[in-house]
């Protein structure tokens, strides 16, 4: 591996850091409890990555096995126990555990412990996952769309369900 070609050509650097204080409210709250903090969207990182904090209440829930064709997804558990599917088995991941899934890797996650849990989700490159999360929240609030609309939504957001 080598470093990629330079993306910044300036000589003196620039003031461009983005700060998000810990106490900021979530950007999205699902009707059934989970909330999402958009820590670094693909748009804010120039498409390099997206980083989101996913907080789950004690109720069971989360996506079943699926894969993405265009993006990697990584999970870092902050608190609680998150059950993560690694393509073969469901792993009870605990604080400090990390799982990386390359494009095409089958995965899923859920809170299954009956206690709140929190994790970081990292996507690379920085796909517009906000639209996916917001669409899911809308479905939870208003009910599922037709099978055709749902298939188009998942295709648009690179989610292939198994």
Buried (B, 14 or more C-beta within 10 A) or exposed (E): EEEEEEEEEEEEEEEEEEEEEEEEEBBBEBEEBBBBBBBBBBEBBEBEBBBBBBBBBEEEBBEEEBBBEEBBBBBBBBBBBBBBBBEEEBBEBEBEBEBEBEEEBBBBBBBBBEEBBBBBBBBBBBBBBBEBBBBBBBBBEEEEBEEEEBEEBBEEBBBEEE
